[in-house]
Amino acid sequence: MGIYEELVARGLIAQVTDEEKIRKLINNGEATFYIGFDPTADSLHVGHFMALCLMKRLQMAGNKPIALIGGGTAMVGDPSGRSDMRQMMTKETIQHNCDCFKKQMSKFIDFSDGKALMVNNADWLLDLNYIELLRDVGACFSVNNMLRAECYKQRMEKGLSFLEFNYMIMQSYDFYELYRKYGCNLQFGGDDQWSNMLGGRELIRRKLGLSEEDAKAQAMTITLLLNSEGKKMGKTQSGAVWLDPNKTSPYDFYQYWRNVGDADVLKCIRMLTFLPLEQIDEMDKWEGSQLNQAKEILAYELTKLVHGEEEASKAQESARALFSSGNAEDMPTAELEDGDFKDGAVDLISMLVKAELVGTRSEGRRAIEQGGVTLDGEKITDIHFTLKKEDIPEDGLVLKRGKKKFKKIIAK
Ligand SMILES: N[C@@H](Cc1ccc(O)cc1)C(=O)O
């Protein structure tokens, strides 16, 4: 089985430009491929992680990766698939985020000895001259086609600024630049990037004066990771699941995956881990309590990839300790009564006091601010966090303070 077939079997590929050409390229290790990451935050998240894993898989099959950091494109902001305009970021923020991305990426991908390249499109985009660019590449784009692009669909009614409309041109220019500089012949990215990637492929084709059949640059998109309810995975009530351990602790990261739904666990293992497919096919037959074992494998494997083996084992031990005490009959319980709810909701500090995990409200506030409080494995740092009565499941929620103190919270 070649790497292309493996990617298909793992359910990773959404769309491709020319299947036969891409199959040949990547199975023979002949691709120099790139993926771009706009530095929109100070940490990578689970979506980026999927892309980095794909980069690694292709690298392991002998292809050459280029990781592009979008220090230039982040100045514009990608409108693809978004319903509103992003807030414009300052140059300082973009620079800071670029530095964070670079550090994190080097942990996943081996950039030593030219095995992979890291580039920043600020190095060429920021120097472009408007009139020259218009003459050079502007003539290759049809506004009529651009307006029909899938990625702007959501914006045709709400409005699309001229700033954002230019994003596709910038990303297309990147592909052209990397093609010229490094012979980059394949771009991949999330499925929402399809139009931007086709823009680049078309630009290269036109600049080289080739027919559609002879196009040199290919594009391929990765399947979005959706749960069985069709919702994007990698998000919690309090936001994204980050790869930076200071933003999402290894324990919380572990718990996120330990708690995926029964219907999603095998799909996640297939798409996200490097376990061999034969082993995963075996697990496909698992059911009942074996699914919990599968969830542990998923959580452990991913935590190991992101935070290392030691952190993964630690997270697994803490989770097991909590789980076994959670299962035992003698799990300490705190019952909330009607009087504890104001307008149908209870605040986190009151819960901590009621559960006797803290002595006073101010101790509760401090514990939350210091990041020591979790609710069902999810860290909560907002002292104003409240929970509606109907959101407390019948079998309760585990409220935890620090490593060792916890209680099951039940609503009467
Ligand atoms: N537009 C991509 C990032 C990107 C930036 C520049 C590129 O050349 C390619 C991709 C995203 O938002 O995810």
The ligand as a Tripos MOL2 file, in Angstrom:
@<TRIPOS>MOLECULE
LIG
   13    13     1     0     0
SMALL
NO_CHARGES

@<TRIPOS>ATOM
      1 N1         -5.2810   30.4540    4.2640 N.3       1 LIG1
      2 C1         -4.7350   29.4360    5.1160 C.3       1 LIG1
      3 C2         -3.3170   29.6800    5.5060 C.3       1 LIG1
      4 C3         -2.3840   29.8470    4.3300 C.ar      1 LIG1
      5 C4         -1.6500   31.0060    4.1710 C.ar      1 LIG1
      6 C5         -0.8090   31.1840    3.0780 C.ar      1 LIG1
      7 C6         -0.7030   30.1590    2.1480 C.ar      1 LIG1
      8 O1          0.1210   30.3150    1.0810 O.3       1 LIG1
      9 C7         -1.4070   28.9820    2.2970 C.ar      1 LIG1
     10 C8         -2.2610   28.8420    3.3740 C.ar      1 LIG1
     11 C9         -5.6310   29.2960    6.3490 C.2       1 LIG1
     12 O2         -6.3080   30.2210    6.7090 O.co2     1 LIG1
     13 O3         -5.6420   28.2770    6.9670 O.co2     1 LIG1
@<TRIPOS>BOND
     1     1     2 1
     2     2     3 1
     3     2    11 1
     4     3     4 1
     5     4     5 ar
     6     4    10 ar
     7     5     6 ar
     8     6     7 ar
     9     7     8 1
    10     7     9 ar
    11     9    10 ar
    12    11    12 2
    13    11    13 1
@<TRIPOS>SUBSTRUCTURE
     1 LIG1         1 GROUP 0 **** ****
